[in-house]
Amino acid sequence: MFQNYELNSSSPKGAELRHLPSLSALRSFEATARHASMTKAAEELGVTQGAISRAVQALEADLGCPLLRRSRPKLFLTEVGHQLYSEINHSFDRVAVVVGRLREQQRGGQLAINSLPTFAARYLVPRLPRFQARHPEMQIDLTTSENRIDFAVESIDVAIRYGLGNWSQTASLRLMDEVLVAVCSPELLAHHGGALGPTAIDPHLLLRHTTRTAAWDEWLAAIGADVAIEPRGPGFEHFFMVIEAAVSGMGFALLPRFLIARELAQGSLVIASPRELRRQQAYYLLFASERRHDPKIVALIRWLKDEVARDHGGAEGPSFVGALREGGSR
């Protein structure tokens, strides 16, 4: 069902927007600047080179300054041209993202999720059939990375990241805490005397996650180990690599309990110490602030909340925090 929105023609803001140059002129200039050629711009837009030239000249006349410097065989941007092109290019990218998103909504809805690699493989993918059963009309597109997402220019609806929740210009919802446990293979634990304690720790057996460099230091301090101990075991970029290394007996690993539930249940990994480490950082769901009421995102949030509750035996566990943070550093 479509909602009707009243258009206020007397809006002061709307009056200001009437002073914009024509979209045709802006498109002609953007294509010319991008190709550094009016001929190629004309080919892209399906018009004549003369039409492109007249549109750019009209834009220059409107602004009262030159945008292009002609030096055969190429065109060069003036300083003002550089400024205008940068803004137009970014704006066109944003419009393209919004239009693509609206088209997807009319086709039934696609939900583009970008997640941390191990979180996607270990947590999301095994549970996605339940989401699809609940929302068969929605198509999931799952990608992985650890990069910062710019929702204004990227075709991503939501992202899952690890941190303190201080992402600027982005809404964030804290999904779950990270509780690290020390684990290893059963054979290594037996060979090591049955427990990993504060004494007689071999630094070369402490497997390192290269993006959680302080985790072992925090855990060792918590158990009262010698402060001079410096982990020197092999380093791995992703948790799924650390998990495989620990299963193969390469050493002890600090791993989030929720990521290794299968290995603990099967016995390929065992708890090496009863001491757990709850870190200040957590896993967050990120999305553009203006889309906090988007039905697709609301549906995903509700499903994730139910999944966390399922992990806690049907009760909403302390790991799911429903506080929504708007952009800006916190």
C-alpha positions as CSV (number, residue, x, y, z in Angstrom):
1,M,0.0,0.0,0.0
2,F,1.3,3.4,-1.0
3,Q,1.3,6.3,1.4
4,N,0.3,9.8,0.2
5,Y,2.7,12.6,1.0
6,E,1.5,16.2,0.8
7,L,3.8,18.4,-1.4
8,N,4.2,21.9,0.0
9,S,5.0,24.1,-2.9
10,S,5.5,27.1,-0.6
11,S,8.5,25.5,1.2
12,P,11.4,28.0,1.6
13,K,13.8,25.1,1.0
14,G,12.0,24.2,-2.2
15,A,12.3,27.8,-3.4
16,E,16.0,27.7,-3.0
17,L,16.3,24.5,-5.0
18,R,14.6,26.2,-8.0
19,H,17.9,28.0,-8.6
20,L,19.7,24.7,-9.5
21,P,21.1,24.4,-13.0
22,S,19.3,22.0,-15.3
23,L,20.0,18.3,-14.7
24,S,20.9,17.9,-18.4
25,A,23.6,20.5,-18.0
26,L,25.0,18.8,-14.9
27,R,24.9,15.4,-16.5
28,S,26.7,16.8,-19.6
29,F,29.4,18.4,-17.5
30,E,29.9,15.3,-15.3
31,A,30.3,13.0,-18.2
32,T,32.7,15.4,-20.0
33,A,34.8,15.8,-16.8
34,R,34.9,12.0,-16.2
35,H,35.9,11.2,-19.8
36,A,38.0,14.4,-20.3
37,S,36.2,14.4,-23.7
38,M,33.0,15.9,-25.1
39,T,32.9,13.3,-27.8
40,K,32.9,10.4,-25.4
41,A,30.4,12.2,-23.2
42,A,28.1,12.6,-26.2
43,E,28.5,8.9,-27.0
44,E,27.6,7.9,-23.4
45,L,24.5,10.2,-23.2
46,G,23.3,9.5,-26.7
47,V,23.4,13.1,-27.9
48,T,25.6,15.2,-30.3
49,Q,28.9,16.7,-29.3
50,G,27.3,20.1,-30.1
51,A,24.6,19.5,-27.5
52,I,27.2,18.6,-24.9
53,S,29.1,21.8,-25.7
54,R,26.1,24.0,-25.5
55,A,25.0,22.4,-22.2
56,V,28.4,23.0,-20.6
57,Q,28.6,26.5,-21.9
58,A,25.1,27.2,-20.4
59,L,26.3,25.8,-17.1
60,E,29.4,28.0,-17.2
61,A,27.3,31.1,-18.0
62,D,24.9,30.2,-15.1
63,L,27.8,30.0,-12.6
64,G,29.7,32.9,-14.1
65,C,33.0,31.1,-14.4
66,P,34.8,28.6,-16.7
67,L,34.7,25.0,-15.7
68,L,36.9,23.5,-18.5
69,R,40.2,24.5,-20.0
70,R,40.5,23.4,-23.6
71,S,43.9,22.2,-24.7
72,R,43.8,19.9,-27.6
73,P,43.4,17.0,-27.7
74,K,42.2,16.9,-24.1
75,L,40.0,18.9,-21.8
76,F,41.2,19.9,-18.3
77,L,39.1,21.0,-15.3
78,T,39.6,24.4,-13.8
79,E,39.8,24.7,-10.0
80,V,36.0,25.5,-9.8
81,G,35.4,22.6,-12.3
82,H,37.2,20.2,-9.9
83,Q,35.1,21.3,-7.0
84,L,31.8,21.0,-8.9
85,Y,32.8,17.6,-10.5
86,S,33.7,16.2,-7.1
87,E,30.3,17.1,-5.6
88,I,28.2,16.1,-8.6
89,N,30.0,12.8,-8.9
90,H,29.4,12.0,-5.3
91,S,25.7,13.1,-5.5
92,F,25.1,11.0,-8.6
93,D,26.5,8.0,-6.9
94,R,24.2,8.5,-4.0
95,V,21.2,8.9,-6.3
96,A,22.2,5.7,-8.1
97,V,22.3,3.8,-4.8
98,V,18.9,5.1,-3.7
99,V,17.3,4.4,-7.1
100,G,18.8,0.9,-7.1
101,R,17.4,0.3,-3.6
102,L,14.0,1.4,-4.6
103,R,14.0,-0.8,-7.7
104,E,14.9,-3.8,-5.5
105,Q,12.1,-2.9,-3.1
106,Q,9.6,-3.0,-6.0
107,R,10.9,-6.4,-7.2
108,G,10.1,-7.9,-3.8
109,G,13.1,-6.8,-1.7
110,Q,16.7,-7.7,-1.6
111,L,18.6,-7.4,1.7
112,A,22.3,-6.8,1.2
113,I,24.4,-7.8,4.3
114,N,28.1,-7.2,4.6
115,S,29.6,-9.1,7.5
116,L,32.9,-10.0,9.1
117,P,34.1,-13.2,7.4
118,T,34.0,-15.6,10.4
119,F,30.8,-14.2,11.8
120,A,29.1,-14.7,8.4
121,A,30.4,-18.3,8.0
122,R,30.0,-19.4,11.6
123,Y,26.9,-17.5,12.8
124,L,24.8,-16.1,10.0
125,V,24.9,-18.7,7.3
126,P,23.8,-21.7,9.4
127,R,20.9,-19.6,10.7
128,L,19.8,-18.0,7.4
129,P,17.4,-20.8,6.5
130,R,15.2,-19.7,9.4
131,F,15.2,-16.1,8.2
132,Q,14.3,-17.2,4.7
133,A,11.5,-19.3,6.1
134,R,10.1,-16.3,7.9
135,H,10.6,-13.9,5.0
136,P,10.4,-15.9,1.8
137,E,9.8,-12.7,-0.2
138,M,13.2,-11.3,0.7
139,Q,16.4,-12.2,-1.2
140,I,19.6,-12.3,0.8
141,D,22.8,-11.0,-0.7
142,L,25.7,-11.7,1.8
143,T,29.2,-10.5,1.3
144,T,32.1,-10.3,3.7
145,S,34.8,-7.7,4.5
146,E,36.3,-5.8,7.4
147,N,36.4,-2.4,5.7
148,R,34.4,0.6,6.7
149,I,31.1,0.8,4.9
150,D,29.9,4.1,3.4
151,F,26.1,3.5,3.2
152,A,25.7,6.7,1.1
153,V,27.5,5.3,-1.9
154,E,27.6,1.5,-1.4
155,S,24.7,-0.9,-2.2
156,I,24.8,-2.3,1.3
157,D,21.7,-2.3,3.5
158,V,23.4,-3.4,6.8
159,A,26.9,-4.3,8.0
160,I,28.1,-6.3,11.0
161,R,31.2,-5.1,12.5
162,Y,33.3,-5.4,15.7
163,G,34.2,-2.5,17.9
164,L,33.1,0.0,20.5
165,G,30.0,1.3,18.7
166,N,31.5,4.7,17.8
167,W,31.0,4.7,14.0
168,S,30.3,8.2,12.7
169,Q,27.3,9.1,10.6
170,T,25.9,5.6,11.1
171,A,23.2,4.0,13.3
172,S,24.5,1.0,15.3
173,L,22.7,-1.7,17.3
174,R,24.8,-3.8,19.7
175,L,24.1,-7.4,18.9
176,M,26.2,-9.4,21.2
177,D,29.3,-9.2,23.5
178,E,32.5,-11.1,22.8
179,V,33.3,-13.6,25.5
180,L,36.6,-15.2,24.8
181,V,37.6,-18.6,26.2
182,A,40.9,-20.3,26.1
183,V,40.7,-23.6,24.1
184,C,42.9,-26.2,22.5
185,S,42.8,-29.7,21.1
186,P,42.2,-32.5,23.7
187,E,45.6,-34.0,22.9
188,L,47.4,-30.7,23.6
189,L,45.6,-30.2,26.9
190,A,46.5,-33.7,28.1
191,H,50.1,-33.1,27.1
192,H,50.1,-29.8,28.9
193,G,48.9,-31.2,32.2
194,G,45.1,-30.8,31.9
195,A,44.8,-27.0,32.3
196,L,46.3,-23.7,31.1
197,G,47.2,-21.8,34.3
198,P,49.2,-18.7,35.3
199,T,52.5,-20.6,35.5
200,A,54.6,-22.6,32.9
201,I,52.9,-21.0,29.9
202,D,54.9,-21.5,26.7
203,P,54.5,-18.2,24.7
204,H,55.1,-20.1,21.4
205,L,51.9,-22.1,22.0
206,L,49.7,-19.0,22.2
207,L,48.0,-18.6,18.8
208,R,47.5,-15.0,17.9
209,H,44.6,-13.3,16.1
210,T,46.3,-10.4,14.4
211,T,43.4,-8.0,14.7
212,R,42.9,-8.8,18.4
213,T,46.5,-8.1,19.5
214,A,45.6,-7.2,23.1
215,A,43.4,-10.1,23.8
216,W,46.0,-12.5,25.2
217,D,47.5,-9.6,27.3
218,E,44.1,-9.0,28.9
219,W,43.5,-12.7,29.5
220,L,47.0,-13.3,31.0
221,A,46.6,-10.3,33.3
222,A,43.2,-11.6,34.4
223,I,44.6,-14.9,35.5
224,G,47.6,-13.4,37.2
225,A,50.2,-14.7,34.8
226,D,53.7,-13.2,34.5
227,V,53.4,-9.8,32.9
228,A,56.6,-10.5,30.9
229,I,54.9,-13.3,28.8
230,E,54.6,-12.2,25.2
231,P,52.5,-14.5,22.9
232,R,54.8,-15.8,20.1
233,G,52.7,-18.4,18.5
234,P,51.6,-18.3,14.8
235,G,49.4,-15.3,13.9
236,F,46.2,-15.5,11.8
237,E,44.1,-12.8,10.2
238,H,40.6,-14.4,10.8
239,F,39.0,-16.4,13.5
240,F,38.2,-19.3,11.2
241,M,42.0,-19.7,10.7
242,V,42.6,-19.6,14.4
243,I,39.9,-22.2,15.0
244,E,41.5,-24.6,12.4
245,A,44.9,-24.1,13.9
246,A,43.7,-24.9,17.4
247,V,41.8,-28.0,16.2
248,S,45.0,-29.2,14.5
249,G,46.9,-28.9,17.8
250,M,49.1,-26.0,16.9
251,G,48.5,-24.3,20.2
252,F,46.1,-22.5,22.6
253,A,43.6,-20.0,21.2
254,L,41.4,-17.3,22.7
255,L,38.1,-17.7,20.8
256,P,34.5,-16.3,21.1
257,R,32.4,-19.1,22.6
258,F,29.5,-18.6,20.2
259,L,31.8,-19.2,17.2
260,I,33.1,-22.6,18.4
261,A,29.9,-24.2,19.8
262,R,30.2,-27.0,17.2
263,E,33.8,-27.8,18.0
264,L,33.1,-27.8,21.8
265,A,30.1,-30.1,21.3
266,Q,32.0,-32.5,19.1
267,G,35.1,-32.5,21.4
268,S,37.6,-31.3,18.7
269,L,38.2,-28.4,21.0
270,V,38.1,-28.3,24.8
271,I,38.2,-25.6,27.4
272,A,41.7,-25.1,28.6
273,S,40.9,-22.7,31.5
274,P,37.7,-21.8,33.3
275,R,38.6,-18.1,33.1
276,E,36.6,-16.2,30.5
277,L,37.4,-12.7,29.1
278,R,34.5,-10.4,28.3
279,R,35.9,-7.6,26.2
280,Q,34.6,-4.1,26.0
281,Q,34.2,-4.4,22.3
282,A,31.2,-6.1,20.8
283,Y,29.5,-7.1,17.6
284,Y,27.2,-4.4,16.1
285,L,24.7,-4.1,13.3
286,L,25.3,-0.9,11.3
287,F,23.0,0.9,8.9
288,A,22.2,4.4,7.6
289,S,20.6,6.4,10.3
290,E,17.7,7.5,8.1
291,R,16.8,3.9,7.4
292,R,16.1,2.9,11.0
293,H,12.4,2.3,10.1
294,D,13.1,0.4,6.9
295,P,10.9,-2.8,7.0
296,K,13.8,-4.9,5.7
297,I,16.2,-3.8,8.4
298,V,13.5,-4.0,11.1
299,A,12.8,-7.6,10.0
300,L,16.5,-8.5,10.2
301,I,16.8,-6.9,13.7
302,R,13.8,-8.8,15.0
303,W,15.1,-12.1,13.6
304,L,18.6,-11.5,15.0
305,K,17.0,-10.8,18.4
306,D,15.1,-14.1,18.3
307,E,18.3,-15.9,17.3
308,V,20.2,-14.5,20.3
309,A,17.2,-15.5,22.5
310,R,17.3,-19.0,21.0
311,D,21.0,-19.3,22.0
312,H,20.0,-18.4,25.6
313,G,17.3,-21.0,25.9
314,G,14.4,-18.8,24.8
315,A,15.2,-15.8,27.0
316,E,16.7,-12.6,25.7
317,G,20.3,-12.9,26.9
318,P,22.5,-10.2,28.2
319,S,24.5,-10.2,25.0
320,F,21.7,-8.6,23.0
321,V,21.5,-4.9,23.8
322,G,18.6,-3.1,22.1
323,A,20.0,0.4,22.4
324,L,20.2,2.1,19.1
325,R,23.0,4.6,18.6
326,E,22.8,7.3,16.1
327,G,25.8,8.6,14.2
328,G,28.7,10.4,15.8
329,S,31.4,9.2,18.1
330,R,30.3,7.8,21.5
